Amino acid sequence: MLNSSYKHIATKMSKRIILFGTIFIMILYGNSAFGQTEQDTGVKDATLRIGAKVGMNSSAFTIDYENVTDTKKGLLVGGFASYKLLDFLTVQGELLYQQSLFEPRDNIVGLQADFLQRKSLDDRKALGQFFTGSVVSEYMASLISKSKWKNISILDAGAGTGILTASAALRCLDLGCTTVHAILYEVDCEALPNLEQTLMIVQKTFARQNRSFSFEIRCENFVLARPDKDPLSRDFDISVINPPYFKYSVTQSPYAKAAADLYHGDPNIYASFMAVVMACMKDGGQMITITPRSFTNGLYFRGCRSYLLTESALDLIHIFKHRNKMFRDKGGRTK
């Protein structure tokens, strides 16, 4: 199964609240009069109440065009005091503290932002790196269909800081998978500490639900490593990728003819990533990839198109519009 999303951004990004709720437990202390009389205040039993509040709130947001829902949960604690001035008037003051509960996605996004602050634009350009934002990664993961298997293997051909694998794994968790194992390739060794921390967050999230997530990081060039040539590496269930995008010399680059046994031609590096990933998938596996639209037409990509359509069934194409908004990095580049 090939789910392919073109590099064009959707025109509508409106958010709407679809759920918001708060539950409080109130603990009251005291119901004592201050000795005031009806003659003094007009209230027979002027009272002061003090107490504590403990509660939880939950809110869910959806982005209409992507059908992605993001749920936030929080804990509320605090105290209050109320004073009955008149029969129809009570004054109450509250002091509340709200703390968000563990949100793995927030921490994962933070790890990516930390890496991008330290990695120069020129260095990222040299590697063809375009990092995926949280909204897009969540949407891509939402395209994963429920598998009949409870044990899932994930392949990430260019992991970066791991946001796509994290989204895919958490999606599998939501779908009821009990065991997920991910193998991730990343050529930029500077990204590995943040990548490992991201995967540890996912691992802890699985453990909280008595599920298992394991991973293996390989600091290798995925296309040149050609894991598909190992029979034991052609058994992946899911791959969600945002491959690098650049042209290369067909006479001098090590990428030239690197995937010649899969398809004819050397159109762009992202074509080789897609082809090698496809060769690693098991029958019925799902590859979800963010790509430019160039592979859909033209002679340069004919060999790649032929291979993909022979080896897979095209299940869905999602077209993003205004790619300069969604896929522009901090340096102003657009994929």
C-alpha positions as CSV (number, residue, x, y, z in Angstrom):
1,M,0.0,0.0,0.0
2,L,1.4,3.4,-1.0
3,N,0.0,6.5,0.6
4,S,1.5,9.5,-1.0
5,S,1.2,13.1,0.0
6,Y,2.4,15.8,-2.3
7,K,4.3,18.8,-1.0
8,H,1.5,21.3,-1.2
9,I,-0.2,22.8,1.8
10,A,-3.9,22.9,2.5
11,T,-5.7,26.2,2.2
12,K,-7.8,25.9,5.3
13,M,-6.2,25.5,8.7
14,S,-9.0,26.6,11.0
15,K,-9.1,25.1,14.5
16,R,-12.3,24.5,16.4
17,I,-12.8,23.2,19.9
18,I,-14.8,20.0,19.8
19,L,-14.6,19.0,23.5
20,F,-13.9,20.8,26.8
21,G,-14.7,19.5,30.2
22,T,-13.7,20.0,33.8
23,I,-14.4,17.8,36.8
24,F,-14.0,19.2,40.3
25,I,-13.9,17.6,43.7
26,M,-14.6,20.2,46.4
27,I,-13.6,19.7,50.0
28,L,-15.3,22.1,52.3
29,Y,-14.0,23.1,55.7
30,G,-16.1,25.0,58.2
31,N,-19.6,26.4,58.3
32,S,-19.2,28.8,61.1
33,A,-20.9,32.2,61.7
34,F,-18.9,35.3,62.6
35,G,-21.4,36.2,65.3
36,Q,-23.1,38.6,62.9
37,T,-26.8,39.0,63.4
38,E,-29.7,39.6,61.1
39,Q,-29.9,43.1,62.4
40,D,-26.3,43.7,61.4
41,T,-26.3,42.3,57.9
42,G,-29.7,41.3,57.0
43,V,-28.5,37.7,56.9
44,K,-29.6,35.2,59.6
45,D,-26.6,33.0,59.2
46,A,-23.7,34.8,57.7
47,T,-21.1,32.1,57.1
48,L,-17.5,31.6,55.8
49,R,-16.6,28.5,54.0
50,I,-13.0,27.6,53.1
51,G,-12.0,24.5,51.2
52,A,-9.9,22.9,48.5
53,K,-10.5,22.0,44.9
54,V,-9.0,19.1,43.0
55,G,-10.0,18.4,39.4
56,M,-9.1,17.5,35.9
57,N,-9.9,19.1,32.6
58,S,-9.7,17.8,29.1
59,S,-9.9,19.6,25.8
60,A,-9.7,18.3,22.3
61,F,-9.0,20.3,19.1
62,T,-9.3,19.2,15.5
63,I,-7.8,20.7,12.4
64,D,-10.6,20.5,9.9
65,Y,-8.8,19.8,6.7
66,E,-6.6,17.1,8.2
67,N,-9.1,15.4,10.5
68,V,-6.5,15.3,13.2
69,T,-7.5,15.6,16.8
70,D,-5.2,16.7,19.6
71,T,-6.2,16.0,23.1
72,K,-4.8,17.9,26.2
73,K,-5.4,16.8,29.8
74,G,-4.5,18.8,32.9
75,L,-4.7,18.6,36.7
76,L,-6.2,21.5,38.7
77,V,-5.6,22.0,42.4
78,G,-6.2,25.0,44.7
79,G,-8.2,26.5,47.4
80,F,-11.2,28.8,47.8
81,A,-13.1,30.8,50.4
82,S,-16.7,32.0,50.2
83,Y,-18.5,34.4,52.4
84,K,-22.2,34.9,52.5
85,L,-23.0,38.6,52.7
86,L,-26.7,38.6,51.9
87,D,-29.3,36.0,51.3
88,F,-28.8,36.5,47.6
89,L,-25.2,37.4,47.6
90,T,-22.1,35.3,48.3
91,V,-18.6,36.4,47.5
92,Q,-16.1,33.7,46.6
93,G,-12.4,33.8,45.9
94,E,-10.3,31.0,44.3
95,L,-6.7,30.3,43.8
96,L,-6.1,27.5,41.3
97,Y,-2.9,25.9,39.9
98,Q,-3.1,24.0,36.6
99,Q,-0.5,21.5,35.5
100,S,-0.6,19.7,32.1
101,L,-0.3,16.0,32.4
102,F,2.4,14.1,30.6
103,E,2.2,15.0,26.9
104,P,4.8,13.0,24.9
105,R,4.1,14.9,21.7
106,D,5.0,18.2,23.3
107,N,8.4,16.9,24.5
108,I,9.1,15.4,21.1
109,V,8.4,18.7,19.4
110,G,10.7,20.4,21.9
111,L,13.6,18.0,21.1
112,Q,13.2,18.8,17.4
113,A,13.2,22.5,18.0
114,D,16.3,22.2,20.2
115,F,18.2,20.4,17.4
116,L,17.1,22.9,14.7
117,Q,18.4,25.8,16.8
118,R,21.8,24.1,16.9
119,K,22.0,23.0,13.3
120,S,22.9,25.6,10.8
121,L,20.8,26.1,7.6
122,D,23.9,25.4,5.4
123,D,24.5,22.1,7.2
124,R,20.9,21.0,6.7
125,K,20.9,22.1,3.1
126,A,24.0,20.0,2.4
127,L,22.2,16.9,3.7
128,G,18.9,17.8,2.0
129,Q,17.2,17.9,5.3
130,F,13.7,19.2,5.7
131,F,12.2,18.5,9.1
132,T,8.6,17.6,9.5
133,G,6.4,19.7,11.8
134,S,4.1,18.2,14.4
135,V,0.8,18.9,12.6
136,V,2.0,17.2,9.4
137,S,3.6,14.3,11.2
138,E,0.3,13.7,13.1
139,Y,-1.7,13.8,9.9
140,M,0.7,11.4,8.1
141,A,0.4,9.0,11.1
142,S,-3.4,9.2,11.0
143,L,-3.3,7.6,7.5
144,I,-1.9,4.4,9.0
145,S,-4.6,1.7,8.7
146,K,-5.2,-0.8,11.5
147,S,-3.3,-4.0,11.0
148,K,-4.5,-7.5,11.8
149,W,-1.2,-8.0,13.6
150,K,-0.5,-6.8,17.1
151,N,3.3,-6.9,16.6
152,I,4.4,-4.1,14.2
153,S,7.7,-3.2,12.7
154,I,8.5,0.3,11.6
155,L,11.2,1.5,9.1
156,D,12.4,5.1,9.1
157,A,14.8,5.8,6.3
158,G,15.8,9.3,7.4
159,A,14.8,9.7,11.0
160,G,16.0,13.2,11.9
161,T,15.0,13.7,15.5
162,G,12.3,10.9,15.2
163,I,9.1,12.9,15.0
164,L,7.6,10.7,12.2
165,T,8.4,7.4,13.8
166,A,7.1,8.7,17.2
167,S,3.8,9.7,15.6
168,A,3.6,6.4,13.7
169,A,4.3,4.4,16.9
170,L,1.8,6.3,19.0
171,R,-0.7,5.8,16.3
172,C,-0.1,2.1,16.4
173,L,-0.5,2.3,20.2
174,D,-3.9,4.0,19.7
175,L,-4.9,1.2,17.3
176,G,-4.3,-1.5,19.8
177,C,-0.8,-2.8,18.9
178,T,1.0,-4.5,21.8
179,T,4.5,-4.6,20.5
180,V,6.2,-2.1,18.1
181,H,9.9,-2.3,17.0
182,A,11.4,0.5,14.9
183,I,14.6,0.5,12.9
184,L,15.8,4.1,12.1
185,Y,18.4,5.3,9.7
186,E,20.0,8.7,10.2
187,V,23.1,9.9,8.4
188,D,23.5,13.0,10.6
189,C,25.2,11.7,13.8
190,E,24.6,15.1,15.5
191,A,20.9,14.3,15.5
192,L,21.3,11.0,17.3
193,P,21.1,12.3,21.0
194,N,17.8,14.0,20.3
195,L,16.6,11.1,18.3
196,E,17.3,8.7,21.1
197,Q,15.6,10.9,23.6
198,T,12.5,11.1,21.4
199,L,12.3,7.3,21.2
200,M,12.8,6.9,24.9
201,I,9.7,9.2,25.4
202,V,7.8,6.8,23.1
203,Q,9.1,3.8,25.0
204,K,7.9,5.2,28.3
205,T,4.5,6.0,26.9
206,F,4.1,2.4,25.7
207,A,5.3,1.1,29.1
208,R,2.6,3.2,30.9
209,Q,0.0,1.1,29.0
210,N,1.9,-2.2,29.5
211,R,2.9,-2.2,25.9
212,S,6.4,-2.7,24.4
213,F,8.3,-0.3,22.1
214,S,11.9,-1.1,21.1
215,F,14.2,0.6,18.6
216,E,17.5,0.3,16.8
217,I,19.3,3.4,15.4
218,R,21.7,3.0,12.5
219,C,23.9,6.0,11.7
220,E,24.1,5.0,8.0
221,N,23.1,6.4,4.6
222,F,19.9,4.5,3.9
223,V,20.1,4.4,0.2
224,L,23.8,3.4,0.0
225,A,23.3,0.8,2.8
226,R,20.5,-0.9,0.8
227,P,19.0,-2.9,3.6
228,D,16.5,-4.4,1.2
229,K,19.3,-6.7,-0.1
230,D,19.2,-8.5,3.2
231,P,16.3,-10.9,3.2
232,L,15.8,-10.4,6.9
233,S,15.2,-6.6,6.3
234,R,12.3,-7.1,3.9
235,D,9.6,-7.5,6.5
236,F,8.5,-4.1,7.6
237,D,4.8,-3.3,8.2
238,I,4.9,0.5,8.2
239,S,7.2,3.3,7.0
240,V,6.3,7.0,7.3
241,I,9.0,9.1,5.7
242,N,9.9,12.6,4.6
243,P,12.9,11.8,2.4
244,P,15.7,14.3,1.5
245,Y,15.2,16.1,-1.8
246,F,18.0,17.1,-4.1
247,K,19.5,16.2,-7.5
248,Y,22.9,14.7,-7.9
249,S,25.5,14.1,-10.6
250,V,24.7,11.0,-12.6
251,T,28.4,10.5,-13.3
252,Q,30.2,11.4,-10.0
253,S,27.7,11.0,-7.1
254,P,27.7,7.7,-5.1
255,Y,23.9,7.8,-5.4
256,A,24.1,7.4,-9.2
257,K,22.7,4.0,-10.1
258,A,22.5,3.1,-6.4
259,A,19.0,1.7,-7.0
260,A,19.4,0.7,-10.6
261,D,18.3,-2.8,-9.9
262,L,14.9,-1.4,-8.8
263,Y,14.2,1.2,-11.4
264,H,15.8,2.9,-14.4
265,G,17.1,6.5,-14.1
266,D,18.5,9.0,-11.6
267,P,15.8,11.7,-11.2
268,N,16.2,12.8,-7.6
269,I,17.4,11.3,-4.3
270,Y,13.9,11.1,-2.9
271,A,13.0,8.6,-5.6
272,S,15.7,6.3,-4.5
273,F,14.5,6.6,-0.9
274,M,10.9,5.7,-1.9
275,A,12.1,2.7,-4.0
276,V,14.4,1.2,-1.4
277,V,11.7,1.6,1.3
278,M,9.2,-0.1,-0.9
279,A,11.6,-3.0,-1.4
280,C,11.8,-3.4,2.4
281,M,8.1,-3.6,3.0
282,K,6.2,-6.9,3.5
283,D,3.1,-7.8,1.5
284,G,0.3,-5.6,2.8
285,G,2.8,-3.1,4.3
286,Q,2.1,0.6,4.3
287,M,4.4,3.2,3.0
288,I,3.4,6.8,3.7
289,T,5.7,9.4,2.2
290,I,5.8,13.2,1.8
291,T,7.1,14.0,-1.7
292,P,7.1,16.7,-4.3
293,R,4.7,16.2,-7.1
294,S,7.5,15.8,-9.7
295,F,7.4,12.0,-9.5
296,T,3.9,11.9,-11.0
297,N,4.9,13.0,-14.5
298,G,7.9,13.5,-16.8
299,L,10.4,11.1,-18.4
300,Y,13.0,11.4,-15.6
301,F,10.6,9.7,-13.1
302,R,9.1,7.2,-15.5
303,G,11.2,4.3,-14.2
304,C,10.5,5.1,-10.6
305,R,6.7,5.5,-11.3
306,S,6.7,2.1,-13.0
307,Y,8.4,0.4,-10.1
308,L,6.1,1.9,-7.5
309,L,3.0,1.1,-9.3
310,T,4.2,-2.4,-10.0
311,E,5.2,-3.2,-6.5
312,S,2.3,-1.4,-4.7
313,A,-1.2,-0.2,-4.9
314,L,-1.7,3.6,-4.7
315,D,-4.3,4.0,-1.9
316,L,-4.4,7.7,-1.2
317,I,-3.1,11.0,-2.5
318,H,-3.4,14.1,-0.2
319,I,-2.6,17.4,-1.9
320,F,-1.3,20.2,0.3
321,K,-1.6,23.7,-1.1
322,H,0.6,26.7,-0.4
323,R,3.6,24.6,0.4
324,N,5.6,27.8,1.2
325,K,3.5,28.0,4.5
326,M,3.6,24.4,5.8
327,F,6.9,23.2,4.5
328,R,9.1,26.3,4.9
329,D,11.9,25.9,7.4
330,K,13.4,28.6,9.6
331,G,15.9,29.4,6.9
332,G,13.1,30.2,4.4
333,R,13.6,27.2,2.2
334,T,10.6,25.4,0.8
335,K,10.6,21.8,-0.2
